[in-house]
């Protein structure tokens, strides 16, 4: 297994640890915020590996079938696990319907990508998709921290952690919805274009066969 794939696998192995940190089984959950700090740091680390493995795979020429399959799978499991856990961990911030929208978007895109691959084409990630990823990282991280702190007092500056988390969560739901529509539109244009091309080819073959039969 090459280095990029090993990094991707490490992200998958982080998921059970993240779920443990966000559960009531964590032994120091009543402390001064150790649970929230460790969980948020772990999620940020897992999110960083998402960019690192792809960068290394391209730079080292180590793009493999295993990596192509594992990377999006690791992303989907990580996002799904984080939002499902947060519904129980911090329900005041992460509502069930928001988690359903964000998780549903991930499954929708996975399904469309599978269909696109079976049709022999790919749909590149848009800027909306990249924005969605960044917003999700902020939303999950701040939602974890908001479980312990409403605000952070940093010298003379006050950071409204819970308010940022709520805003980020709703923005993540909005961006997820818009990016899903954008991806579906790109998918529809590709699939419609492929269908039109097949119909045009079929008509051309029929006309050619008719001309050949008539010449005989």
Number of C-alpha atoms within 10 A of each C-alpha: 9 12 13 24 22 13 20 24 18 14 25 19 14 16 20 13 14 21 20 16 23 23 16 13 10 12 11 12 16 11 10 10 14 14 22 23 15 16 22 23 14 19 23 16 13 25 19 13 18 19 12 14 23 19 14 16 17 11 10 11 9 16 18 14 8 10 22 12 10 16 21 15 14 20 19 17 15 22 22 19 16 23 24 17 21 24 18 15 19 18 13 14 24 24 18 14 11 18 22 15 15 23 21 16 20 19 13 14 17 15 12 17 19 14 15 17 12 10 13 10 15 15 14 11 10 13 10 16 18 12 14 22 18 13 20 23 21 19 24 24 23 25 31 30 23 23 20 20 16 14 15 14 9 8 6 6 8 10 14 15 20 22 16 17 24 19 13 22 26 17 16 26 23 16 20 25 17 16 22 20 14 15 21 17 12 15 21 14 11 17 17 12 12 15 13 12 12 12 12 12 12 12 12 12 12 12 12 12 12 11 11 10 9 8 7 5
